[in-house]
Every structure is written in structure tokens, then in C-alpha cells.
Amino acid sequence: MSLSIGIVGLPNVGKSTLFNALTKKGVPAENYPFCTIDPSVGVVAVPDFRVDKLSAMSHSAKTIPAAVEFVDIAGLVKGASQGEGLGNQFLSHIREVDAIAEVVRMFDDEDVHHVDGGVDPVHDIEVIDLELVLADLESATKRLERVERDAKSGDKDIIAERDVLKKILPTLQAGHAARSVALTEEEKLVAKSLHLLTMKPLMYVLNRKSGAVNVDAENGDRWHALQSFLESTGSAWTIVDAGVESDLSDVHDDERDEFRRELGVNEDGIDRLIKTGYRLLDLISFFTTGEDETRAWTITRGSTAPTAGAAIHTDFRDKFIRAEVIHWDKLLDSGSYAKARELGLLRAEGKEYVVVDGDVIEFRHS
């Protein structure tokens, strides 16, 4: 399935540096037919050691990890919802992504101007989030005016859309995100069709800078206020040093760990960011493996076997007979499919089976 995360942020927060670091970890687009050939889109592998282990076991000719598209969305400034800067371009691009990664500046640096004159992470978040709310408020208000008229026809779908808009609008008018509105599962499906920006899952990417004064290291009022905000809102977030990650992308694998130790950056921030995005979208991976290729396939958590099969080909959903399933670690312990089958570890599962993260599956269809 095609997955995309839009990177947004105020000017000079490190958004472009982060995107460059991501694209340096990119994967060949020809393996991912859903991908857009666009300089503002980077196709990035989801870090997963299980793919490599299964590929080694199967002696696969190709190894294809799961992937996420990161989209560099330009033009977000205060007033973007009213067309300031590249506001209209920003809005059109961001409506197409599945989730939003909001880059927040965490460093003081006199050589890098801040659009508001000083670094205040919570203030920056409030500016960006309000622009998203205002954009949604305008589009939802206009949409409600149209469906109010059309609902007189008695069309059930239009009435459902009208009712959801009426439920969401007061929250937008109060300056809050649409995702904070309590909706039923049916209402969530209707809301998704509205393409509201603040219905999309959101994570904050806190961008540090090596050698600068960083808000978290300073451990003052700004950091405490940010921690309080993140905790009170239950937000997904991760810390990254985009500049270091971009530089390290050019370093040979054998030397990268040593450079990380010297710079005091012990963990791969880009890998952590990708994994956070994957979890944010509530995604899991299942695998197929053989001599031709080992591949990780992305599905939504809770998917049944036929739905998972559709990630490979619609025939596996529409003509589904059964799925042969084994968890990746049991297959590795067996050493081969043949041995796992001999040991009776392969299970035949039907249409109701809910796929578990790490399942290795062979589909049978008519």
C-alpha cells in the first residue's frame, strides 16, 4: 500500500535538512510501483532486521523492505491558510498525505534566523497547528453550506456528511484539531472522505543541532513547557539531529558508529523517525520469502488474511482460499520452509484470520 508522510514546519527549522537526510537513505523507486517520481518525494525503507534475516535464510535474489514516502511540503508560514507565502500550494500537497510530521526547532543559533526572532518550540507548534485548523475551518464551512442544500434531497450519504461536519465545526471554531472530536467508526469513515488536515495523524519531530544550545539540554522553561504540552496532548514525537544525520549519510557504514560516538549521537535518528511514523499510522509488516525475493508488505493492524493478500495482488483477496502462516522467528529457527512444514509449524488459516506483525505468509487462491 502507498503510504506518505508530509514534512511541514516554519522556515529555518531544519525541514529541508531533514528531508535531505531521509532521501539519502532512500531506496530504488523501481521496486515500489506506487511511488511518485518527484524531487520533493523521498522513498525510505522501514528499518526491519527481520527482512534481512529471512532473505539470508532463503538465499533470495532480491530483498525489498517496507517503504514510506516522505513528502517535502514547502510554504508553511503564519497566514498560510489565507494564502500567505506558498499557502495554496502547501494546502494542496498536504491534503494528499496520510500523516503529518511537524518539524520543530530545538536549537538557538544566531547564524540561523528564526522567523519570529526567537526559538520557542511550543509557540512554533501553536502557529503551525492553528494554520492547519484555520484551513480546515474554511473548507469545512464551505462544504457544510453545500451539503445543507443537498441534504434536502434525503440522500443518506449526504445527510451523514452534514451531521459529521456539524459535529466537527464547533471544535475547529474553538481552535482545536478535528481529530480531537469523538466520532463513531462510521463517522470516522465519513470524516476521512473530507480530507481534513487536522484529522490526519500528527507527530512532532524535535530537531536538535550539534554544537548549538539545544532546548532539551538547556533544561529550562522552554523544555519544561514543551514536555508539558506533549504529555497533556498525548502527542507522538521523536528527537532528531537532522544536520548530523544528513552528514552521517555520506559516511561509510563501518565508520558511522565511531562518528556517532564522537558527536554524542548514539542512535540513528532517521530510523527512529521512520519507525515512529510507521507506528503513528498503526501499521504492521508481514513477509513473503523465497529464492526470487524476500519482501516486507505493509498493512493496517487488524487486517484479515484476504485484506493482507490484496497488498500483493487483488486475486489473493478476491479469490482467496487459504493462507499458510508461520511467524518469522519460528521459520528462522526451522532453517527452511521444508523443515518447518516437516515439523508441522505451518498453519492453514482462513478468511477470518487476523494477520500478526511478523507473520510469513504464502497465499492460495483459485
Steps between C-alpha positions, in 0.01 A plus 500: 500500500614853428585692817608860520599737778514873432782697663389848608657775706573869525798643305850425638399215730703237308220359288701488177803356680281226643354422158851480353603256774195287425556493124863394553357188664264453207436175316471429124160627386465225237425251779203709613255555213277724715773764537491840341804609298530844651801683650290596803423133579746262665434126518651369822532142627345409834788362711429132569775246568250216446498559122875450474497188717221340296676594175824340618314182597330479159808612304271752330612677183322819615425647842224761511411668830176682573514864394350837587489809282609823666371811325680833542217751524615859448339828589374479858513841667258685724205581275548199271132411539420841346743452213808664656835381366436186297183437697278364224775271371564380855132420555458303179808285569428428864143381438637203308722353776401237757667667798690815593849534648533846650863611536559713809823692553679417826821701464623857545736617227564866418608402148162337426223759519170401661192639328365635831834622633543238772473123549189393691393145406150517650429833327621357166276197543202723578562709186517198271212315662278807484569538126384142448186562707420824313541327165261225613253753639477677166460182293256338747284813517474519122429130475224518761329781307485273194385183675233689701332576167556152354378322816146614421492226236502242781822331380630299798868548413464876472305515827774298671764741366297799618465355849873429528586853386262644758673290764851608396448872429460622862835341587671670206337829592647462849847463344539127558582214261221295346671179618409597858126456425350173627358321194351156443675265254238586236550873559878458473458353151288800400752741654787334313330576168506871591884506485527730799859578594443476874340155469835362384729336757770745611843462654751761610862471388715691749808610307819554699831639368841368600721775644209738566300575814216245493177554689493152655865516614441845646221344709333834566150642472475438124574129538267460796220677312555274197501186714177611666339563160604162358383312809168684533414448132625140485693593187735271309848651481864420438832685524740521208811696405427548131839657425696215656281238332546667162879509546515140627312379193818570301721301739584136433304250710815375675587849626151629581479363855836654588387841368177471699695442819721803429194718439311364800215370280472133593182402316402536135248785518368444149425133569323603819298759308394246235395247766303770685316583178424134440355464850311827464310357205438176697675288240660157516704286262459146377749322279529282194828320443654275238791472258373779276444757773429565865263789551330686784141602429325783680147463634284664763496325837192278530490404131365156411694260277308588177549873565871441559520296180362794303823687580668252264222446245122541504460131402628405846201684642231436240586133436638419844497132604738489796828635633794293625641690796805475723655765722836626375702382800361147484585482131856618567539246782387229258753610239272456199139474387548129434621434854224715651240303304659172610478617863135591457560870575314636196136583576215514249291810572170611347330827413444605860864476604642832623860540387760557773809717460784272392289231332655333195217407262442298184160568345290247313230620260272348239 
